[in-house]
Amino acid sequence: MDSIPSVKTDLLNLPAASDVLVWFGHSSYFMQIAGKRFLVDPVFSGNASPLPGTTKSFAGADIYSVDDLPSIDYLVISHDHYDHLDYETIIALKNKVGKVICGLGVGEHFEYWGYSPENIIEKDWHEIIDLGDEFKLNTVPGRHFSGRGFKRNNTLWTSYVLEAPQSKIFIGGDSGYDTHFKDIGHKFGPIDLAILENGQYNVAWQAIHTLPHETIQAAKDLKAKRLFPVHSSKFTLAMHQWDEPLNDVSKLNNGAIPLVTPMIGEIVNLNDEHQTFKQWWKGIK
Protein backbone atom coordinates (compact mmCIF):
# COMPACT_ATOMS: atom_id res chain seq x y z
CA MET A 1 0.00 0.00 0.00
CA ASP A 2 1.09 3.58 -0.63
CA SER A 3 2.03 5.72 2.33
CA ILE A 4 -0.88 7.21 4.32
CA PRO A 5 -0.93 10.98 3.65
CA SER A 6 -0.53 13.26 6.63
CA VAL A 7 0.07 16.81 7.81
CA LYS A 8 2.60 17.71 10.50
CA THR A 9 0.89 20.33 12.66
CA ASP A 10 3.11 22.02 15.26
CA LEU A 11 1.29 21.06 18.45
CA LEU A 12 3.87 22.71 20.67
CA ASN A 13 3.02 26.17 19.35
CA LEU A 14 -0.74 26.11 18.92
CA PRO A 15 -2.41 29.42 19.73
CA ALA A 16 -3.64 29.22 23.31
CA ALA A 17 -7.14 30.36 22.33
CA SER A 18 -7.66 27.79 19.56
CA ASP A 19 -10.10 24.92 20.12
CA VAL A 20 -8.80 22.11 17.95
CA LEU A 21 -8.56 18.36 17.52
CA VAL A 22 -5.66 16.59 15.82
CA TRP A 23 -5.98 12.89 14.92
CA PHE A 24 -3.02 10.50 14.93
CA GLY A 25 -4.76 7.59 13.19
CA HIS A 26 -6.81 4.73 14.67
CA SER A 27 -8.40 6.00 17.92
CA SER A 28 -5.63 8.37 19.06
CA TYR A 29 -6.17 12.12 19.10
CA PHE A 30 -5.25 15.35 20.86
CA MET A 31 -7.76 18.03 21.80
CA GLN A 32 -7.22 21.55 23.05
CA ILE A 33 -10.41 23.17 24.34
CA ALA A 34 -10.62 26.47 26.25
CA GLY A 35 -7.02 26.10 27.32
CA LYS A 36 -7.25 22.48 28.52
CA ARG A 37 -5.37 19.74 26.71
CA PHE A 38 -6.66 16.20 26.35
CA LEU A 39 -4.96 13.14 24.85
CA VAL A 40 -7.09 10.08 24.08
CA ASP A 41 -5.87 6.49 23.64
CA PRO A 42 -2.40 7.39 22.30
CA VAL A 43 -0.44 4.71 20.41
CA PHE A 44 2.89 5.97 19.08
CA SER A 45 4.99 2.78 19.22
CA GLY A 46 4.05 1.69 15.69
CA ASN A 47 2.63 -1.57 17.00
CA ALA A 48 -0.80 -2.67 18.29
CA SER A 49 0.23 -5.99 19.78
CA PRO A 50 2.26 -7.27 22.75
CA LEU A 51 4.52 -9.04 20.24
CA PRO A 52 6.92 -6.58 18.55
CA GLY A 53 6.49 -6.26 14.81
CA THR A 54 3.31 -8.33 14.54
CA THR A 55 0.67 -5.59 14.12
CA LYS A 56 2.67 -2.79 12.58
CA SER A 57 1.26 0.60 11.64
CA PHE A 58 0.89 1.58 7.99
CA ALA A 59 3.64 3.53 6.28
CA GLY A 60 3.12 7.24 6.87
CA ALA A 61 0.81 6.74 9.87
CA ASP A 62 3.48 7.37 12.50
CA ILE A 63 4.70 10.90 11.86
CA TYR A 64 4.06 11.94 15.46
CA SER A 65 5.82 10.94 18.65
CA VAL A 66 5.48 11.90 22.31
CA ASP A 67 8.17 14.54 21.75
CA ASP A 68 5.76 16.37 19.43
CA LEU A 69 3.19 16.81 22.19
CA PRO A 70 2.85 19.69 24.64
CA SER A 71 2.09 18.99 28.29
CA ILE A 72 -1.20 17.13 28.67
CA ASP A 73 -3.73 18.01 31.35
CA TYR A 74 -5.80 14.84 30.99
CA LEU A 75 -4.80 11.52 29.46
CA VAL A 76 -8.10 9.75 28.74
CA ILE A 77 -8.12 5.97 28.23
CA SER A 78 -11.20 4.12 26.96
CA HIS A 79 -9.98 0.58 27.71
CA ASP A 80 -6.83 -1.46 28.05
CA HIS A 81 -6.54 -3.27 24.71
CA TYR A 82 -3.12 -2.88 23.11
CA ASP A 83 -4.41 -0.69 20.26
CA HIS A 84 -5.72 1.83 22.84
CA LEU A 85 -3.31 1.47 25.79
CA ASP A 86 0.26 1.31 24.51
CA TYR A 87 3.00 0.59 27.03
CA GLU A 88 5.83 2.35 25.20
CA THR A 89 3.74 5.49 24.70
CA ILE A 90 2.50 5.57 28.29
CA ILE A 91 6.05 5.26 29.65
CA ALA A 92 7.27 8.08 27.39
CA LEU A 93 4.35 10.29 28.46
CA LYS A 94 4.94 9.95 32.19
CA ASN A 95 6.46 13.40 32.72
CA LYS A 96 4.03 15.18 30.40
CA VAL A 97 0.70 14.10 31.91
CA GLY A 98 -1.18 15.80 34.73
CA LYS A 99 -4.05 13.37 35.38
CA VAL A 100 -4.97 9.98 33.95
CA ILE A 101 -8.69 9.23 33.56
CA CYS A 102 -9.76 5.63 32.99
CA GLY A 103 -12.25 2.91 33.87
CA LEU A 104 -12.10 0.76 36.98
CA GLY A 105 -9.03 -1.46 37.12
CA VAL A 106 -7.16 0.25 34.28
CA GLY A 107 -5.31 2.46 36.74
CA GLU A 108 -3.47 -0.61 38.02
CA HIS A 109 -1.54 -0.72 34.75
CA PHE A 110 -0.46 2.88 35.28
CA GLU A 111 0.57 2.27 38.88
CA TYR A 112 2.60 -0.77 37.81
CA TRP A 113 4.29 1.36 35.15
CA GLY A 114 5.29 4.01 37.70
CA TYR A 115 2.49 6.58 37.64
CA SER A 116 1.57 8.14 40.96
CA PRO A 117 -1.78 6.87 42.33
CA GLU A 118 -2.89 10.40 43.25
CA ASN A 119 -2.73 11.34 39.56
CA ILE A 120 -5.03 8.52 38.45
CA ILE A 121 -8.81 8.97 38.33
CA GLU A 122 -10.60 5.62 38.00
CA LYS A 123 -14.36 5.60 37.51
CA ASP A 124 -17.32 3.30 37.01
CA TRP A 125 -19.99 4.03 34.40
CA HIS A 126 -22.49 6.81 35.15
CA GLU A 127 -20.08 8.99 37.11
CA ILE A 128 -19.13 12.65 36.74
CA ILE A 129 -15.61 14.05 36.94
CA ASP A 130 -15.50 17.78 37.58
CA LEU A 131 -12.46 19.16 35.76
CA GLY A 132 -13.09 22.76 36.83
CA ASP A 133 -13.61 25.84 34.65
CA GLU A 134 -17.04 24.57 33.53
CA PHE A 135 -15.64 21.26 32.26
CA LYS A 136 -17.19 17.92 33.19
CA LEU A 137 -16.29 14.45 31.96
CA ASN A 138 -19.11 11.92 32.23
CA THR A 139 -18.44 8.19 32.08
CA VAL A 140 -21.02 6.32 30.02
CA PRO A 141 -21.47 2.67 28.94
CA GLY A 142 -20.14 0.90 25.89
CA ARG A 143 -20.64 -2.64 24.59
CA HIS A 144 -17.16 -4.08 24.33
CA PHE A 145 -14.67 -6.07 26.43
CA SER A 146 -11.23 -5.58 27.94
CA GLY A 147 -8.04 -7.34 28.94
CA ARG A 148 -4.42 -7.81 28.01
CA GLY A 149 -2.79 -11.16 27.28
CA PHE A 150 -5.01 -14.09 28.27
CA LYS A 151 -7.02 -12.23 30.92
CA ARG A 152 -10.39 -10.92 29.82
CA ASN A 153 -12.80 -8.42 31.35
CA ASN A 154 -10.85 -7.80 34.55
CA THR A 155 -10.97 -4.05 33.86
CA LEU A 156 -13.75 -1.70 32.76
CA TRP A 157 -14.13 -0.28 29.26
CA THR A 158 -15.91 3.05 29.04
CA SER A 159 -17.00 5.88 26.79
CA TYR A 160 -17.14 9.53 27.83
CA VAL A 161 -19.17 12.65 27.27
CA LEU A 162 -16.98 15.72 27.62
CA GLU A 163 -19.00 18.78 28.57
CA ALA A 164 -16.88 21.84 27.79
CA PRO A 165 -17.99 25.46 28.31
CA GLN A 166 -19.28 25.80 24.74
CA SER A 167 -19.64 22.25 23.43
CA LYS A 168 -20.23 18.56 24.09
CA ILE A 169 -18.01 15.83 22.65
CA PHE A 170 -18.70 12.10 22.72
CA ILE A 171 -15.48 10.10 23.17
CA GLY A 172 -16.62 6.69 22.04
CA GLY A 173 -13.77 4.25 22.45
CA ASP A 174 -14.88 0.84 21.13
CA SER A 175 -18.46 -0.39 21.29
CA GLY A 176 -20.93 -2.54 19.45
CA TYR A 177 -24.28 -0.98 18.63
CA ASP A 178 -27.05 -1.12 21.24
CA THR A 179 -29.64 1.00 23.01
CA HIS A 180 -27.03 2.78 25.14
CA PHE A 181 -26.35 5.28 22.34
CA LYS A 182 -29.97 6.41 22.37
CA ASP A 183 -29.91 6.60 26.18
CA ILE A 184 -26.77 8.77 26.08
CA GLY A 185 -28.29 10.99 23.39
CA HIS A 186 -31.45 11.41 25.43
CA LYS A 187 -29.49 12.42 28.52
CA PHE A 188 -26.72 14.55 26.99
CA GLY A 189 -27.76 15.42 23.45
CA PRO A 190 -27.39 17.21 21.22
CA ILE A 191 -23.71 16.29 20.88
CA ASP A 192 -21.54 18.72 18.92
CA LEU A 193 -19.02 16.07 17.85
CA ALA A 194 -19.45 12.29 18.14
CA ILE A 195 -16.15 10.40 17.87
CA LEU A 196 -17.20 6.84 17.04
CA GLU A 197 -15.36 3.72 15.99
CA ASN A 198 -15.65 2.77 12.33
CA GLY A 199 -13.05 0.22 11.36
CA GLN A 200 -11.57 -3.15 12.35
CA TYR A 201 -15.03 -4.71 12.24
CA ASN A 202 -16.48 -8.03 11.13
CA VAL A 203 -20.06 -9.31 11.08
CA ALA A 204 -18.90 -12.01 13.52
CA TRP A 205 -17.80 -9.27 15.95
CA GLN A 206 -20.93 -7.14 15.58
CA ALA A 207 -21.70 -7.34 19.32
CA ILE A 208 -18.46 -5.52 20.18
CA HIS A 209 -17.65 -3.42 17.08
CA THR A 210 -20.05 -1.31 15.03
CA LEU A 211 -20.44 -1.83 11.31
CA PRO A 212 -20.48 1.38 9.21
CA HIS A 213 -24.28 1.64 9.04
CA GLU A 214 -24.41 1.22 12.82
CA THR A 215 -21.82 3.95 13.32
CA ILE A 216 -24.13 6.34 11.45
CA GLN A 217 -27.14 5.19 13.46
CA ALA A 218 -25.19 5.64 16.71
CA ALA A 219 -24.41 9.22 15.71
CA LYS A 220 -28.10 9.84 15.02
CA ASP A 221 -29.02 8.28 18.37
CA LEU A 222 -26.55 10.63 20.07
CA LYS A 223 -28.17 13.58 18.27
CA ALA A 224 -24.74 14.41 16.88
CA LYS A 225 -24.18 17.56 14.86
CA ARG A 226 -20.95 16.11 13.41
CA LEU A 227 -19.57 12.57 13.18
CA PHE A 228 -15.87 11.75 13.35
CA PRO A 229 -15.36 8.07 12.35
CA VAL A 230 -12.12 6.69 13.84
CA HIS A 231 -10.51 3.26 14.45
CA SER A 232 -9.10 3.12 10.92
CA SER A 233 -6.11 4.10 8.77
CA LYS A 234 -3.29 2.87 11.01
CA PHE A 235 -3.49 -0.87 11.73
CA THR A 236 -4.92 -3.99 10.10
CA LEU A 237 -6.95 -5.76 12.78
CA ALA A 238 -9.75 -7.11 10.57
CA MET A 239 -10.20 -8.70 7.14
CA HIS A 240 -11.67 -5.71 5.31
CA GLN A 241 -9.61 -3.43 3.04
CA TRP A 242 -7.95 -0.56 4.89
CA ASP A 243 -10.07 2.10 3.16
CA GLU A 244 -13.40 0.26 3.29
CA PRO A 245 -14.55 1.89 6.58
CA LEU A 246 -14.15 5.44 5.26
CA ASN A 247 -15.58 4.58 1.85
CA ASP A 248 -18.61 2.83 3.32
CA VAL A 249 -19.43 5.33 6.04
CA SER A 250 -19.22 8.17 3.50
CA LYS A 251 -21.44 6.38 1.00
CA LEU A 252 -24.01 5.21 3.55
CA ASN A 253 -24.15 8.57 5.30
CA ASN A 254 -24.74 10.33 1.96
CA GLY A 255 -24.46 13.76 3.53
CA ALA A 256 -26.99 13.12 6.31
CA ILE A 257 -24.57 14.07 9.09
CA PRO A 258 -21.54 16.29 8.44
CA LEU A 259 -18.50 13.98 8.50
CA VAL A 260 -15.19 14.92 10.07
CA THR A 261 -12.55 12.99 8.10
CA PRO A 262 -9.18 14.71 8.55
CA MET A 263 -5.85 13.41 7.41
CA ILE A 264 -3.54 12.37 10.21
CA GLY A 265 -2.25 15.61 11.72
CA GLU A 266 -4.79 17.90 10.04
CA ILE A 267 -6.36 20.49 12.32
CA VAL A 268 -10.05 20.03 13.07
CA ASN A 269 -11.62 23.30 14.19
CA LEU A 270 -13.98 22.35 17.01
CA ASN A 271 -15.85 25.63 16.69
CA ASP A 272 -16.58 25.36 12.96
CA GLU A 273 -19.54 23.07 12.23
CA HIS A 274 -19.16 23.82 8.52
CA GLN A 275 -15.50 22.81 8.12
CA THR A 276 -15.17 20.44 5.16
CA PHE A 277 -12.66 17.67 4.53
CA LYS A 278 -11.33 15.98 1.42
CA GLN A 279 -11.73 12.26 0.86
CA TRP A 280 -7.97 11.93 1.20
CA TRP A 281 -8.04 8.11 1.13
CA LYS A 282 -9.20 8.03 -2.49
CA GLY A 283 -6.61 6.86 -5.01
CA ILE A 284 -4.26 5.26 -2.48
CA LYS A 285 -3.41 1.72 -3.51
N, C-alpha and C positions, 0 to 999 in steps of 0.2 A: 504493500500500500504506500501511496505517496505520503509525505510528511503532513501532519495536521497543521493547518495554518494557525497563526497566533499573532498577538500584539503584545509587546513588552511595555506595559504601563509602569511608570515610576511610582510605586506605592509609598515610597519613603518621603516623597515630596508632594503628596496630594494636598490641595487647598483644604485648610481646616474646616471650612464651611460647606464643602461638597458632600452630598449624600450619594454614595456610589456603591455598586457591587462589582466585583471582579471575580470571574470564574476561572478555576484552574483545571477544568476537565473533571469528568465523573461527578462526584458529589461534593467537591471541595470548592469553597469560595470565601472571599473576604468582603466584609461590609463595613462601611463607615457611615454612621447615621448620627447627626446632631452631635458630632464630636466623639462619639463612642465607637470603638473598633471591635468587630466580631470576626472570628475565624471559625468556619464550620467544617468538620470532618476532613482536615487536611491530610493529603497523602503526597509527599514529595520524594519518596524513596525510589520511585520508578517501578515499584513492585506491589502487587496486591495479594501476596501470598506469604505464608511463613517460610516457604522454601525459596531462597534467592534465585532469581532468574526464571521462575516458572510462570509467572503472570505479569509479564513486562508491559510497561506502558508503550503506547504507539509513538513512533518517531514524531518529534515536534510537540508532543504533549507535556513535556517536562522542562519548559523554559524558565520556570520559577523555582526558587529554593527558599528555605527559611531566611536566608540572608537578605532576600528581597522584601521582607515584610517589616513593617514598623512594629512598635510594641502593640500588643494585643490586650484589650481590656478583658474580653470574654472569649475563651475557647469553648465552643459548643460541640458536643459529641452526641450523635443520634444513637449509636450502638457500637458494639465492640468487634464487629467483623473487620477483617484485615484491610478491606477496601474502604473503610471509614475511620478506623483507628490504627494508625501506622506507627509502629515502635520507633523507627529511626527519626521520623518527623517529630514525634512527641518529645523525644530526648533532646533534639536540636532546639526545640521551642522553649525549653524549660525556663530560661532566663528572660523570655520575651512576654510571658503570659501572666496576667494579673490573676484571674479566676478561671477555673475549669467548671463547666456546667455539664452534667451528664445524668443518666438514669441510675437507679439503684444498682449497686454492685460494680459499676464501671469505674468508680473512683478507686477501687482496690488496685486496678492496673496502674493508675497514676501514682499511688502511694508506693507501690512496689518499684516503680521506675524513678522514685526520688522526689516526687512532688510533695509539697507540704500539705498535710491534711486540712489545715485552716484555709487553704486556697481552693479547696474542692467543694463544690455544691452538688450534692446528689439528691435527686428528687424522684418521687413516685409520679404516676400520671395524676392529672387534675390538681396540680399544685401551682402556686404563683410565686415567682421570684421577683422581688422588687429591686430593680437595678438603680433606682434613684433617677432624678431629673426627668420624671414622667415616663420612664421606661419600665415595662414589665415583661417578663418572659414566662409564658404559661406552658406547662407540660401537658401534652394531650396524647391520646392513644394512637397506636399504629397497629397494623396486622403483619407481624414479621416474626423474627426469632433472633437469637443472639448466641454468642459463644466463640471461643477460640480453641483451635486444636480439636480434641474429641469431646470436649464438654459443651453441652448445649443448654441454652435457656437458664443459665445461672446468673445472668445479669439482665437488666431491663433495657429494652429498646424504647425509644420515645420520639415523638414529633414535638414541635414547639410552635406557639404563636407569639411572635415578638410584637408587642405593642409599643411603638415609638411615639414621640410627641405628635407627629403629623401623619403616621401611617401604621398599617398592620401588615406583617409579613409572616407567611406560613412556611416554616422550615420543616420539610416533610420527612427527611431521612428515607428509609425504605418501608414500604407498606403495600400489601395487597389491597384491593378495593373492597370496601364494606360500608356499612351504615355510619361508621364513625366520621367520615368526611362530612356528611350532611349534618350530623350533630355538632361538629366543630363550626361549620358554616352558620348554623342557627344561633350558636352562642356568641361567636366572634365576628361573623361577617358584617359587611363586606370586607374581603381581604384585598389589600392593594396589590400584593404580589404573592402568588402561590408557587413555591419551589417544590416541584414534585418529581419523583423518579419516573424515568421513561427510558428504559434501556436495561440490558442484561435480564431479559424476561424470557419466559417459555410458557406455553399453555399448561404444561405439567406443574409449573410453579405459580400458577395464577393466584393461589391463596396468599402468597407472600410477596409477589411482585406484580405491579399493575401492567397490563397490556396497554398499548397506546390509546385505544378508545376509552379505556377506564381512567387513564390519566386525565383526559379531557373531561370526563364525567365528574371526576374528583374535583377538578377546578371549578366546575359549575356548581357542585354541591357546596364548595367553600365560598361561593359567591365572589369568585376572584375577578378582579379587574384586569389582571395580567397573569399569564402562565409562563413560568420558566421551567422547561423540561430538562432535567439533569440525569445523571447516572449513565452517561454515554461519552463516547469520543476520547476515551483514555485507555480502557482495558477491554479485553475480550473475556467475558465471563459467561457468555451464552452462545447459542449456535447461530443466531441471526447475523446478518451482515452488519458491519460497524455503523453504517449510515442509515440502516433501516428505521431505527427509532425516530430520528429527526425527519426523515422522509414521510413516515406514516403519520406521525402526530401532526405534521403540517398539512398533509392531504386530508386527514379526517377532521381536523379542526376547521379547515376551509374558511378561515377568517372570523370564526365565531367569537373567539377570545383572542385579544392581542397576544402574540407569542414573543417571548424574550429569548432570542437564540444568538447570543454573542459568540464570537470567537473566543478561544482561551485568551485571557488578558485584556479583552476589550472592555471599556468602561460602560457599565449600565447605569444610567441616570435614574435614581430611585424616585425622583420628583417629576419625571417626564413620562406620563402615561402614553404619549404619542410617539416615543422614540421607536424607530424602525430598525430592523436588522436584516442583513443579507443572508441568503441561504448559502452560507460559506462552504458547506459540505458538498455542494454540487460539483461534479466534474473531478472529484478526487478518486483515484482508482487504487 
